[in-house]
Amino acid sequence: MEPLWDLLKIIIPAAIVLYAMYLAIQTMLQKSNERNLINLKGKNKEIILPLRLQAYERMCLYLERISPEQLIRRVQQKDQNVAELQFLLLNEIREEFNHNLAQQVYISNDAWSSVKTAKEELIMSINQAAKELNPEDKALSLVKRIYEQALSKTNDSIAYSLALLKEEIQREF
């Protein structure tokens, strides 16, 4: 019985020391993993932050480019009729939108929905204005009708979207 007791005197303290070392190493590894995760998140922010800012900038630029004044000034040509101008306006809006589709990954869902709503309302406005006119009329009549509709609107979805994007940029960055 004496040798067993001597053996236990050696094994029990050794087991306690081993368990304490296990806990210390586990805690050390956990803290190291947490530090690595924090460093990784910091590096990700360094990469993603400029991309997010660029996405907000691009969506602001998109909204500015599809505002009726800018859009018409860019697309309208001499001797166009209503149907031709309508086609070119809608095509330009859709091309610009498709060019910026990937930006939705970097902006908030609210901002993206707002941009889409602004685009869709502008398309509906152009189609409505064109529907009220003869397709063979001069394009100038469509331009006038679009401006009239824009002036009569109480809520400008493009201006609202721009304000929302700017507010998010100021809040985030």
Legacy VTK file of the C-alpha trace (Angstrom):
# vtk DataFile Version 3.0
C-alpha trace
ASCII
DATASET POLYDATA
POINTS 173 float
0.000 0.000 0.000
2.917 2.252 0.722
4.254 2.185 -2.893
0.767 3.008 -4.208
0.545 5.959 -1.861
3.982 7.199 -2.972
2.941 6.828 -6.588
-0.255 8.838 -5.986
1.804 11.559 -4.285
3.714 11.940 -7.526
0.875 11.437 -10.033
-1.738 13.744 -8.448
0.492 16.882 -8.327
1.767 16.084 -11.837
-1.827 15.756 -13.096
-2.748 19.073 -11.470
0.275 20.769 -13.061
-0.572 19.244 -16.467
-4.194 20.378 -16.192
-3.075 23.895 -15.205
-0.704 23.979 -18.185
-3.510 22.767 -20.450
-5.783 25.580 -19.233
-3.015 28.173 -19.608
-2.158 27.059 -23.142
-5.834 26.904 -24.116
-6.394 30.453 -22.825
-3.273 31.658 -24.609
-4.368 30.088 -27.908
-7.869 31.509 -27.547
-6.498 35.022 -26.994
-4.144 34.584 -29.933
-7.057 33.524 -32.153
-9.101 36.510 -30.989
-6.189 38.850 -31.770
-5.793 37.293 -35.216
-9.520 37.665 -35.857
-9.421 41.327 -34.836
-6.411 41.905 -37.118
-8.185 40.139 -39.972
-11.321 42.232 -39.484
-9.180 45.368 -39.458
-7.496 44.361 -42.713
-10.885 43.542 -44.235
-12.141 46.990 -43.265
-9.086 48.550 -44.904
-9.990 46.749 -48.119
-13.781 47.027 -47.997
-14.106 50.599 -46.740
-12.779 52.179 -49.954
-14.982 49.830 -52.004
-18.065 50.798 -50.006
-17.276 54.488 -50.318
-16.746 54.066 -54.050
-20.094 52.253 -54.326
-21.903 55.131 -52.630
-20.109 57.597 -54.904
-21.028 55.604 -58.002
-24.678 55.374 -57.011
-24.769 59.142 -56.383
-23.223 59.652 -59.809
-25.775 57.259 -61.335
-28.655 59.192 -59.815
-27.198 62.476 -61.041
-26.725 61.037 -64.527
-30.317 59.801 -64.773
-31.877 63.029 -63.545
-34.113 64.244 -66.380
-32.038 67.377 -67.056
-28.739 65.496 -67.336
-30.204 62.528 -69.157
-32.015 64.561 -71.797
-29.024 66.842 -72.335
-26.807 63.806 -72.935
-29.162 61.784 -75.148
-31.240 64.248 -77.160
-30.189 64.879 -80.745
-31.566 66.977 -83.572
-34.409 65.626 -85.665
-35.482 62.936 -83.201
-39.089 62.012 -82.747
-40.816 61.052 -79.492
-40.387 57.300 -80.006
-36.667 57.588 -80.737
-35.989 59.808 -77.749
-38.052 57.573 -75.475
-36.068 54.535 -76.611
-32.730 56.283 -76.100
-33.685 57.624 -72.669
-34.869 54.240 -71.410
-31.875 52.486 -72.918
-29.463 54.921 -71.251
-31.143 54.512 -67.849
-30.986 50.715 -68.080
-27.401 50.632 -69.337
-26.240 52.916 -66.542
-28.111 50.796 -64.017
-26.694 47.520 -65.352
-23.220 49.030 -65.265
-23.657 49.707 -61.531
-25.450 46.501 -60.489
-22.511 45.172 -58.482
-22.603 48.208 -56.199
-25.594 46.747 -54.366
-23.179 44.473 -52.497
-21.554 47.450 -50.785
-24.511 49.711 -49.977
-27.397 49.182 -47.578
-30.595 47.457 -48.658
-32.556 50.659 -48.033
-30.223 52.658 -50.251
-30.356 50.052 -53.017
-34.153 49.888 -52.872
-34.304 53.660 -53.023
-32.073 53.765 -56.112
-34.156 51.080 -57.826
-37.365 52.929 -56.982
-35.956 56.167 -58.411
-35.003 54.369 -61.617
-38.379 52.670 -61.960
-40.310 55.885 -61.272
-38.277 57.739 -63.880
-38.920 54.988 -66.439
-42.643 55.104 -65.655
-42.621 58.886 -65.952
-40.925 58.787 -69.361
-43.285 56.074 -70.603
-46.318 57.987 -69.324
-45.167 61.189 -70.999
-44.512 59.368 -74.282
-47.877 57.614 -74.135
-49.632 60.977 -74.065
-47.927 62.047 -77.304
-47.860 60.915 -80.908
-44.707 58.785 -81.453
-43.928 60.767 -84.615
-44.053 64.175 -82.896
-40.819 66.063 -82.413
-38.748 64.951 -79.429
-39.001 68.428 -77.958
-42.631 67.754 -77.036
-41.515 64.733 -74.986
-38.816 66.810 -73.309
-41.394 69.430 -72.348
-43.777 66.788 -71.021
-41.041 65.134 -68.931
-40.056 68.501 -67.438
-43.689 69.315 -66.708
-44.117 66.003 -64.897
-40.916 66.545 -62.945
-42.059 69.984 -61.835
-45.513 68.780 -60.828
-44.205 65.943 -58.641
-44.411 66.513 -54.916
-41.822 63.869 -54.083
-38.708 63.570 -56.215
-37.440 60.002 -55.841
-34.028 60.849 -57.305
-33.502 63.677 -54.803
-34.748 61.425 -51.994
-32.323 58.656 -52.991
-29.434 61.095 -53.220
-30.239 62.452 -49.769
-30.441 58.918 -48.362
-27.091 57.948 -49.880
-25.424 61.108 -48.577
-26.902 60.570 -45.123
-25.601 57.000 -45.019
-22.153 58.116 -46.168
-21.989 60.714 -43.405
-23.214 58.231 -40.819
-20.910 55.391 -41.893
-17.749 57.251 -42.762
LINES 1 174
173 0 1 2 3 4 5 6 7 8 9 10 11 12 13 14 15 16 17 18 19 20 21 22 23 24 25 26 27 28 29 30 31 32 33 34 35 36 37 38 39 40 41 42 43 44 45 46 47 48 49 50 51 52 53 54 55 56 57 58 59 60 61 62 63 64 65 66 67 68 69 70 71 72 73 74 75 76 77 78 79 80 81 82 83 84 85 86 87 88 89 90 91 92 93 94 95 96 97 98 99 100 101 102 103 104 105 106 107 108 109 110 111 112 113 114 115 116 117 118 119 120 121 122 123 124 125 126 127 128 129 130 131 132 133 134 135 136 137 138 139 140 141 142 143 144 145 146 147 148 149 150 151 152 153 154 155 156 157 158 159 160 161 162 163 164 165 166 167 168 169 170 171 172
